[in-house]
Amino acid sequence: MSDPKRWTLLALLDEQFLANIKFAIVFGNFGGEALVATRDDDIYAIGGPSGSIISPKQPNKLFEPIRVEEICKKEIVSVCVGQSPHVLALSARGQIFAWGTNTYGQVGTNVECAAVPSPTLVVALGSQKVVQIACGNFHSVALTDKGEVFAWGLNNSGQLGVGSTINHGIPKKVEGQLHNRFVKFVSCGQKSTLALTECGEVYAWGFNDCGQLGCGNFSNQHSPILVRNLHNVVVTHIASGYAHSLALSDDGQLFAWGSNSCCQLGENLSRSNQPLPVPVDQRRMDRIIEVAAIHACNITVAMNHEEKVFMWGQVKGHTTDIPIETRFPSCDDVFACFANPASCKLIEFEKPKEKSGVGEAIRGSFDDPDTADLKIVVEGKPIYAHKSFLRMRSQYFRSRFGEHWTESTENEISINEYTYTAYRTFLRWLYTDELDCGLDLHLLLDILELANCYCESQLQHICSEILKRHITVSTAATLYAAAVKYELLSLEQFVFKFCLNHMTAVTQTFASAKDLPDSIFKRFIVEASNHGAFKN
């Protein structure tokens, strides 16, 4: 989650209003305009200098939030902005509201006018439920819950993917090679479009002067074409820059192609454009879990499995091919501070935690011998705690310190089943709601065991989500066994899908894994067989 105060425009807002922002999108040549969604389901426009079609024109209130009445209380869940600018706003019901510059029909309301001044429902989509939206410079794309793609607006380079170069003022279904393929994510470059299918394939169409379509040449494509050079690669996420494209595989390898004029494809490459995907040199970053880019600039941003954020390309006016490690907690913050212009990317904000004197006192009392009435000894080392708090915080301790247990009157207990580090990390989580274990796989598994034994379902979920970042061929057997043992269905499904994509290598690790119960191995083989993994 990004810090709203990193965005110059948002930093001008009232503290109370700022705390109520759910998400925002900053845009404009100088990052001087924004659309903001609040937690009480209102939409506000900020900025809007003379000539803007996005924000209400009230010169005396240039940087004050102005309600966009037409889409307040419409459960808006996402917003994207084109260069012109034009705006798409997606509701939870799957409807699109659009407005802004309409020179090429990019608003999609089938109105022949240069601009649509206020949010208008895109009725041409009918009963289709849209789950994702994206904007290029002058074209718009929508993805439905059926995995179908619709596009409209400027089509001079085939960026709509409908087999021609005719502009369209209403959504048109994209078919061709996407026919009977379920698309799960779309991304727009300046005048190009990418689509990621459910099975991990990437398709591209549109402008290709820099090779951003990844098809091995520099010719525009008017219909979807499969991105080449990704053989045996299962892509889980895609992103588009101004004229470069990115794909992240399920094993954490990043691929890049297209324009490299600003070194946005990474280090150890010539500055020439790349018409085919090439692996990004990740020696400085290791395994990548998140990648980001925007159609308005030439910067690439990635987060590795240790949650370190890196950036390269055109960074604050400088050009670098070497990934620069930042101190930011999220990729979004890079677009606030180093992209030019500042972001056309949706930014989500975490609800600020209210400072509480009681809460701070509880946090500060953890492992404090001066206030504790209980010493827990693990591996000969003491951890100081408070019986009353543990009873309030944990059902397990409420029972253990009940009147029928001898521990209820004792001020020291010994724990022999767990390591000191794991038990202290667990207790600290009870006091602070913070799980401080980094990405130590063995420690995470120990804490997962503790969470299961102590019936802490919330902690189990947290561990499960962190463990997903550890997925590799070598760890798949361990994670699958843990998911089955602790009945973590989401983790089990995630690991199993990864295993299906790397079946040969994973099966070998399962067969050689030490301490893996035969029942787990047999379960995996049966499940894999049911999914057709061993067809002749």
C-alpha positions in Angstrom: 0.0 0.0 0.0 1.2 3.5 -0.9 1.6 6.4 1.4 -0.7 9.2 0.1 1.6 11.9 1.4 4.2 10.9 -1.2 2.0 12.3 -3.8 2.4 16.1 -4.0 -1.1 16.8 -5.0 -2.7 14.6 -2.3 -0.4 15.9 0.4 -2.3 19.2 0.2 -5.5 17.6 1.4 -6.9 17.9 4.9 -5.7 15.1 7.2 -9.1 13.8 7.9 -10.0 13.6 4.2 -6.6 12.0 3.5 -7.3 9.3 6.0 -10.6 8.5 4.3 -9.1 7.9 0.9 -9.5 4.3 -0.3 -7.8 4.7 -3.7 -6.7 7.4 -6.1 -5.3 8.0 -9.5 -3.0 10.9 -10.3 -2.5 12.0 -13.9 -1.8 14.9 -16.2 1.4 16.1 -17.8 2.7 17.3 -14.4 0.8 15.0 -12.1 -1.6 18.0 -11.3 -4.9 16.2 -11.5 -6.4 13.3 -9.5 -9.6 11.3 -9.0 -10.1 10.0 -5.5 -12.4 7.4 -4.0 -13.3 7.6 -0.3 -14.2 4.8 2.1 -17.8 6.1 2.3 -18.2 5.5 -1.5 -17.8 9.0 -2.9 -15.7 10.1 -5.8 -13.9 13.4 -5.9 -11.9 15.3 -8.6 -8.9 17.4 -7.7 -7.0 19.8 -9.9 -8.5 20.3 -13.3 -6.8 23.4 -14.8 -8.2 25.3 -17.6 -8.9 23.0 -20.5 -9.3 19.8 -18.5 -12.4 17.8 -19.1 -11.9 15.6 -16.1 -12.3 17.9 -13.1 -15.0 20.5 -12.4 -13.7 23.9 -13.3 -13.7 26.0 -10.1 -10.5 28.2 -10.3 -10.9 29.3 -6.7 -10.9 25.7 -5.5 -8.2 24.4 -7.7 -6.8 21.8 -5.3 -9.9 21.2 -3.3 -11.8 17.9 -3.7 -15.0 18.4 -5.8 -17.6 15.6 -5.7 -18.3 13.8 -9.0 -22.0 13.4 -8.3 -22.8 11.0 -11.1 -20.6 8.2 -9.7 -20.9 8.8 -6.0 -22.5 5.8 -4.1 -22.0 3.6 -7.2 -19.5 1.3 -5.5 -16.6 2.3 -7.8 -13.8 -0.2 -7.4 -11.3 0.8 -10.1 -10.4 3.8 -12.3 -8.1 4.2 -15.2 -7.1 7.3 -17.3 -5.9 7.8 -20.9 -3.6 10.5 -22.1 -6.3 12.7 -23.7 -7.4 12.5 -20.9 -10.4 10.2 -20.8 -11.6 8.2 -17.8 -13.1 4.8 -17.2 -14.6 4.0 -13.8 -15.6 0.4 -12.9 -18.4 -0.4 -10.4 -18.7 -3.5 -8.2 -21.6 -4.5 -10.4 -19.4 -4.7 -13.4 -20.6 -1.5 -15.1 -18.3 1.1 -16.7 -18.9 4.8 -16.5 -16.8 6.9 -18.9 -16.1 10.6 -19.7 -13.5 12.9 -21.0 -12.0 13.6 -24.4 -13.8 11.5 -27.0 -12.0 12.5 -30.3 -11.6 8.9 -31.3 -14.6 7.4 -29.5 -12.5 6.3 -26.6 -15.2 7.1 -24.1 -17.4 4.4 -25.7 -20.8 6.0 -25.4 -21.4 6.1 -29.2 -21.7 9.9 -29.0 -20.1 11.8 -31.9 -18.6 14.7 -29.9 -15.1 15.9 -29.0 -15.7 15.4 -25.3 -18.2 13.8 -22.8 -18.2 16.2 -19.9 -19.7 13.9 -17.2 -19.6 10.2 -16.3 -21.9 8.3 -18.6 -22.8 4.6 -18.5 -21.2 2.6 -21.4 -24.5 0.9 -22.3 -23.1 -0.9 -25.4 -21.7 -3.6 -23.1 -25.2 -4.6 -22.2 -25.4 -7.3 -19.5 -21.7 -8.0 -19.6 -20.1 -8.0 -16.2 -16.7 -6.2 -16.4 -14.0 -7.2 -13.9 -11.0 -5.1 -15.2 -10.5 -2.0 -17.2 -7.4 -0.5 -18.9 -6.6 2.6 -21.0 -4.0 3.3 -23.6 -3.3 6.8 -24.8 -6.5 7.0 -26.8 -8.1 3.5 -26.6 -10.0 1.6 -23.9 -10.2 -2.1 -23.0 -12.5 -4.0 -20.8 -12.3 -7.6 -19.5 -15.4 -9.5 -18.5 -16.0 -12.3 -16.0 -16.3 -14.7 -18.9 -12.7 -14.0 -19.9 -13.7 -12.0 -22.9 -12.0 -8.8 -24.1 -13.7 -5.7 -25.5 -12.0 -2.6 -26.9 -12.9 0.8 -28.4 -11.4 4.1 -29.4 -8.4 4.9 -31.6 -7.4 2.0 -33.8 -4.9 3.5 -36.3 -2.3 0.8 -35.4 -4.7 -2.0 -34.7 -4.7 -1.5 -30.9 -8.3 -2.6 -30.6 -7.4 -6.0 -32.0 -10.5 -6.3 -34.2 -8.7 -7.1 -37.4 -8.8 -3.6 -38.9 -7.6 0.0 -38.4 -11.1 1.6 -38.1 -11.8 3.6 -35.0 -14.8 2.4 -32.9 -17.0 4.5 -30.6 -18.5 1.5 -28.9 -17.0 -1.6 -27.4 -16.1 -4.3 -29.9 -15.2 -7.9 -28.9 -11.6 -9.0 -29.5 -11.4 -12.5 -30.9 -9.0 -13.9 -33.5 -6.5 -16.1 -31.5 -8.3 -15.2 -28.3 -11.4 -17.2 -29.4 -12.2 -19.8 -26.8 -9.4 -18.6 -24.6 -10.1 -17.3 -21.1 -8.3 -14.0 -20.5 -7.7 -13.1 -16.9 -5.8 -9.8 -17.2 -5.3 -7.0 -19.8 -2.7 -4.2 -20.0 -2.4 -1.2 -22.3 0.7 0.5 -23.6 0.7 3.8 -25.5 -0.9 2.2 -28.6 -0.7 -1.5 -27.9 -2.6 -4.1 -25.8 -1.5 -7.2 -23.9 -3.7 -10.0 -22.7 -2.8 -12.8 -20.3 -4.8 -16.0 -20.5 -5.8 -18.4 -17.7 -3.2 -20.9 -18.8 -0.4 -18.4 -18.6 0.0 -17.4 -22.3 0.5 -13.8 -23.4 -1.1 -12.3 -26.5 -0.5 -8.8 -28.0 -1.7 -6.5 -30.7 -1.5 -2.9 -31.9 1.5 -0.6 -32.5 4.8 -2.4 -32.8 7.5 0.1 -33.9 9.7 -0.9 -30.9 8.9 -4.6 -30.9 6.6 -4.2 -27.9 4.3 -7.0 -29.1 7.0 -9.6 -28.7 6.3 -11.3 -32.0 9.8 -11.2 -33.4 9.3 -8.3 -35.8 8.4 -4.6 -35.9 5.1 -4.8 -37.8 1.8 -3.6 -36.4 -0.7 -6.4 -35.6 -4.4 -5.8 -36.0 -5.4 -9.0 -34.2 -4.1 -10.8 -31.2 -0.9 -12.7 -31.8 0.9 -15.1 -29.3 4.0 -13.5 -27.8 7.0 -15.7 -28.7 10.1 -16.8 -26.8 8.0 -17.7 -23.7 8.1 -21.5 -24.3 7.5 -23.6 -21.1 7.0 -20.3 -19.2 3.8 -19.8 -17.2 3.2 -16.1 -16.9 1.2 -14.9 -13.9 1.3 -11.1 -14.5 1.9 -8.6 -17.3 2.5 -4.9 -17.4 2.9 -2.3 -20.2 5.1 0.8 -20.3 5.0 3.5 -22.9 6.5 1.2 -25.5 7.9 -1.7 -23.5 6.2 -4.8 -22.2 6.8 -7.1 -19.1 5.8 -10.6 -18.1 6.4 -12.2 -14.7 6.5 -16.0 -14.6 5.2 -18.2 -11.7 8.7 -19.0 -10.6 9.7 -15.3 -10.3 11.6 -14.7 -13.5 10.9 -11.4 -15.2 10.9 -11.1 -19.0 10.9 -7.8 -21.0 10.7 -6.7 -24.6 10.1 -3.6 -26.8 11.7 -0.2 -26.4 15.0 0.0 -24.5 15.7 3.6 -25.3 15.9 4.4 -21.6 17.3 1.0 -20.4 13.8 0.1 -19.2 14.4 -3.6 -20.1 17.2 -4.0 -17.5 21.0 -4.3 -17.4 23.4 -6.1 -19.7 21.4 -5.3 -22.8 22.2 -3.0 -25.7 20.1 0.2 -26.0 18.5 -1.3 -29.1 14.8 -2.4 -29.1 14.0 -6.0 -28.4 11.3 -7.6 -30.5 11.3 -10.8 -28.5 11.1 -11.4 -24.7 14.4 -11.6 -22.9 15.0 -12.6 -19.3 15.8 -9.6 -17.1 19.1 -9.9 -15.3 18.0 -10.4 -11.6 21.3 -11.0 -9.9 20.7 -7.9 -7.8 17.1 -8.6 -7.1 16.6 -12.4 -7.0 13.1 -13.8 -7.2 10.5 -11.2 -8.3 6.9 -11.3 -7.0 5.5 -8.1 -8.4 6.1 -5.9 -11.5 4.7 -2.6 -12.5 4.8 0.0 -15.4 2.5 2.6 -16.8 1.7 3.6 -20.4 2.7 7.2 -19.7 6.4 6.7 -19.1 9.5 4.5 -19.5 10.1 3.2 -16.0 10.1 -0.4 -14.7 9.4 -1.2 -11.1 9.6 -4.6 -9.4 9.3 -6.1 -5.9 11.3 -9.2 -4.9 10.4 -12.0 -2.5 12.0 -10.1 0.4 9.6 -7.2 -0.4 12.4 -4.9 -1.6 11.3 -2.5 -4.3 13.6 -1.8 -7.3 13.4 0.6 -10.2 15.2 1.2 -13.5 14.8 2.9 -16.9 13.9 6.6 -16.9 14.2 7.5 -13.3 13.5 11.2 -12.4 15.1 12.3 -15.7 18.1 10.0 -15.4 18.6 6.8 -17.4 19.8 3.6 -15.6 19.8 0.0 -16.6 20.9 -1.1 -13.1 18.0 -1.9 -10.7 18.1 0.7 -8.0 16.9 -0.6 -4.6 14.6 1.9 -2.9 13.3 2.3 0.6 9.7 2.2 -0.5 7.3 -0.4 0.9 5.3 -0.6 -2.3 5.8 -0.3 -6.1 3.2 2.5 -6.2 5.5 4.9 -4.3 8.0 4.8 -7.1 5.5 6.3 -9.5 4.9 9.1 -7.0 8.5 10.1 -6.5 10.5 9.0 -9.6 8.1 8.6 -12.6 7.7 11.4 -15.1 4.9 12.3 -15.2 3.7 11.2 -11.8 1.5 8.1 -12.4 -1.5 7.1 -14.4 -1.6 4.1 -12.1 -4.3 3.3 -9.6 -3.0 3.7 -6.1 -4.6 1.9 -3.2 -4.2 3.3 0.3 -4.3 1.3 3.6 -6.7 2.7 6.2 -4.5 4.5 8.8 -4.3 2.8 12.1 -5.7 4.9 14.8 -3.2 5.7 17.5 -4.4 4.4 20.8 -2.8 5.0 24.2 -4.1 1.6 25.2 -2.8 -0.1 22.1 0.7 1.5 22.4 0.8 0.5 26.0 0.1 -3.1 25.1 2.7 -3.1 22.4 5.3 -1.7 24.8 4.5 -4.2 27.5 5.6 -7.2 25.4 8.5 -9.1 27.0 8.7 -6.4 29.7 9.9 -8.0 33.0 8.8 -5.0 35.0 5.1 -5.3 34.3 4.8 -9.0 33.5 3.2 -11.6 35.9 4.2 -14.6 33.8 7.6 -15.9 32.6 7.6 -18.3 29.7 10.8 -20.3 29.4 11.7 -21.7 25.9 15.1 -23.3 25.3 16.2 -21.9 28.6 15.4 -18.3 27.6 12.7 -16.2 29.3 9.8 -14.4 27.5 7.8 -12.1 29.8 4.0 -11.9 29.3 0.8 -11.0 31.1 -1.8 -13.6 31.9 -4.8 -11.3 31.7 -3.9 -10.1 28.3 -3.1 -13.6 26.9 -6.5 -14.8 28.2 -8.3 -11.9 26.5 -6.3 -12.3 23.3 -6.3 -16.1 22.9 -8.8 -18.8 23.4 -6.0 -21.3 24.0 -4.6 -19.3 26.9 -8.0 -18.6 28.2 -8.4 -22.3 28.7 -4.9 -22.9 29.8 -5.1 -20.3 32.5 -8.6 -21.3 33.6 -9.3 -22.2 37.2 -9.0 -25.9 36.6 -5.4 -25.7 35.3 -2.4 -25.6 37.6 -0.9 -22.9 35.3 -3.6 -20.5 36.5 -1.7 -19.9 39.7 1.9 -20.3 38.5 4.0 -17.4 37.4 6.4 -19.5 35.3 5.8 -22.1 32.6 8.1 -24.0 30.3 7.5 -24.7 26.6 9.4 -27.6 25.1 7.7 -28.2 21.8 8.8 -25.1 19.9 12.0 -23.0 19.4 12.5 -19.8 21.3 12.5 -17.7 18.1 9.2 -19.2 16.9 7.5 -18.9 20.2 8.7 -15.3 20.8 7.6 -14.3 17.3 4.2 -15.9 18.0 3.7 -14.0 21.3 4.9 -10.8 19.8 2.2 -11.2 17.1 -0.4 -11.6 19.8 0.7 -8.3 21.4 1.3 -6.2 18.2 -0.5 -7.9 15.2 2.8 -7.8 13.5 4.4 -11.0 12.2 8.2 -10.3 12.3 9.7 -13.3 10.6 10.9 -12.1 7.3 10.9 -14.9 4.7 12.5 -17.6 6.8 10.7 -20.7 5.5 11.5 -22.9 8.5 10.4 -20.2 11.0 7.2 -19.6 9.0 6.4 -23.3 9.1 7.1 -23.4 12.9 4.7 -20.5 13.4 2.1 -22.1 11.2 2.3 -25.2 13.5 1.9 -22.9 16.5 -1.1 -21.1 14.9 -2.7 -24.5 14.2 -2.1 -25.8 17.7 -3.3 -22.6 19.4 -6.3 -22.3 17.0 -5.3 -18.9 15.6 -7.0 -19.0 12.2 -6.0 -15.4 11.4 -2.4 -16.2 11.9 -2.7 -19.3 9.8 -4.1 -17.2 6.9 -1.2 -14.7 7.2 1.4 -17.5 7.2 -0.3 -19.1 4.2 -0.1 -15.8 2.1 3.5 -15.3 3.0 4.4 -18.9 2.2 3.0 -18.4 -1.4 6.0 -16.2 -2.0 8.3 -19.1 -1.3 7.0 -21.3 -4.1 9.8 -22.8 -6.2 10.4 -26.2 -7.6 12.6 -27.1 -4.6 10.0 -26.0 -2.0 6.8 -27.2 -3.6 6.7 -30.5 -1.8 7.3 -28.9 1.6 4.6 -26.3 1.0 2.1 -28.8 -0.4 2.6 -31.1 2.6 2.0 -28.1 5.0 -1.1 -27.0 3.1 -2.6 -30.5 3.4 -1.5 -31.0 7.0 -3.1 -27.8 8.2 -6.1 -27.9 5.8 -5.2 -24.6 4.1 -7.2 -25.0 0.9 -6.1 -21.7 -0.7 -2.4 -22.6 -0.2 -2.9 -26.1 -1.4 -4.6 -25.0 -4.6 -1.9 -22.4 -5.2 0.9 -24.9 -4.8 -0.8 -27.5 -6.8 -1.4 -25.2 -9.8 2.3 -24.3 -9.7 3.2 -28.0 -9.6 1.0 -28.7 -12.7 3.0 -26.1 -14.6 6.3 -27.7 -13.6 5.2 -31.3 -13.3 8.4 -33.1 -14.4 10.8 -31.2 -12.1 8.3 -31.1 -9.2 7.6 -34.8 -9.3 11.3 -35.5 -8.9 11.5 -33.3 -5.8 8.4 -34.9 -4.3 9.9 -38.4 -4.9 13.2 -37.3 -3.3 11.8 -35.1 -0.5 12.9 -36.3 3.0 10.3 -36.8 5.7 7.4 -36.4 3.2 4.7 -38.8 4.2 3.8 -41.4 1.6 0.1 -40.4 2.0 0.9 -36.9 0.9 2.9 -38.1 -2.2 0.1 -40.5 -3.2 -2.5 -37.7 -2.7 -0.5 -35.5 -5.0 -0.1 -38.1 -7.7 -3.8 -39.0 -7.7 -4.8 -35.3 -7.9 -2.3 -34.7 -10.7 -3.6 -37.7 -12.6 -7.2 -36.4 -12.2 -6.0 -33.2 -13.9 -4.5 -35.0 -16.8 -0.9 -34.5 -15.9 0.2 -38.0 -17.0 -1.6 -38.3 -20.3 0.2 -40.5 -22.9 
